[in-house]
Amino acid sequence: MKLKYNTSYPSLDDLIKKAKRKIPKFAFEYLDGGCNEDVNLYKNTAEIRQVELQPFYLSKYTSSDMKTELFGHVYDAPFGVAPVGLQGLMWPNAPEILAKAAFEHNIPFILSTVTTSSIERVSELTEGRAWYQLYHPVENEIRDSLIKRAEAAHCPVLVVLCDVPTFGYRPRDIRNGLAMPPRMTLRNILQIMGRPDWAIRTLIHGQPAFANMKPYMPKGLDMKQLGAYMNKTFSGRLNEEKIAPIRDMWKGKLVLKGVASPEDTEMAIRLGLDGIIISNHGGRQIDAGQSTIRSLIPIVKNYKNKIKIMMDSGIRSGPDIARALASGAEFAFLGRTFMYGVSALGNNGGEHTISILKTQLKQVMDQVGCERTTDFFKHLI
């Protein structure tokens, strides 16, 4: 399809600046921030960008093709939209905007359990092509219900999140009242008044809510009670005993997201999972850990061809996607980049951001002489 983007915002920096002007400060800081001192937030991208590619200018080269097969489906590009929580807080209707754009561009969209659109609605928009990310609930009844809903919605891939055994310590969100339990301060109200477009659209679409969890939540919860409910519902950590029943229940492709070690990779293989996503939750959970590119390298070395190895966290541009693929990832996912695009450009943000990423990635492929995305490893220096 023809790529269309707004030439006034050709870079990620342009989108970030625009988003910062369009949405309230508390919403922007929720999107933009990491945890603690933001060490891993910045390290993720910085260390990805230490990866260098070797161009072969005089080699026999015809043209590049970004199409990439993953789990039996041929996507038009080797990247997709990563799951992001509370997307409607940053821009009203954001998950539906991104799901629709991803479907039209034939790339995967992953819906988070804790975002603001339901499995059913996103499945309708994507004709059953959206993936679903499961935050593992404490109660097996809720887990089973969510999995059955994803199956009924024809989600081809279930993504089980493993890197949130605790909620990250995020100073911005605490200061802004967006930690659990959330609260609306006078400062936040004043920020909303300064962003009338965001405020009007939020009023039209309604206050952001955890749409997937609505059937399980007691009615009439105030903000404090809602926070306590979410904390109670999703506390705890995953282990082999919790993942095995999911593998038994889910007949589609099953992916473990948040993997950062060879040990967890081995467990995923032993349990019969189909793929892993190397991730550190976008630097929002632990500052003292490795960047995702550092976690990726030994896992690729030891487990390539034994399980599908994908990656997110820190990937922000077309060249970053190329660097991740050259380092051994078979597919890449981006979260913040798409949310900056939607926060900046609203309904056009998904189309715009995907078009930029495809354009950037194709330029890299043509420049270095890489005909297929699976050949990027040949250009790794």
Secondary structure, 3 states (H helix, E strand, C coil): CCCCCCCCCCCHHHHHHHHHHHCCHHHHHHHHCCCCCCHHHHHHHHHHCCCCECCCCCCCCCCCECCEEECCEEECCCEEECCCCCHHHHCCCHHHHHHHHHHHCCCCEEEECCCCCCHHHHHHHHCCCCEEEECCCCCHHHHHHHHHHHHHCCCCEEEEECCCCCCCCCHHHHHHCCCCCCCCCHHHHHHHHCCHHHHHHHHHHCCCCCHHHHHHCCCCCCHHHHHHHHHHHCCCCCCHHHHHHHHHHCCCEEEEEEECCHHHHHHHHHCCCCEEEECCHHHCCCCCCCCHHHHHHHHHHHHCCCCEEEECCCCCCHHHHHHHHHCCCCEEEECHHHHHHHHHHHHHHHHHHHHHHHHHHHHHHHHHCCCEHHHHHHHEC
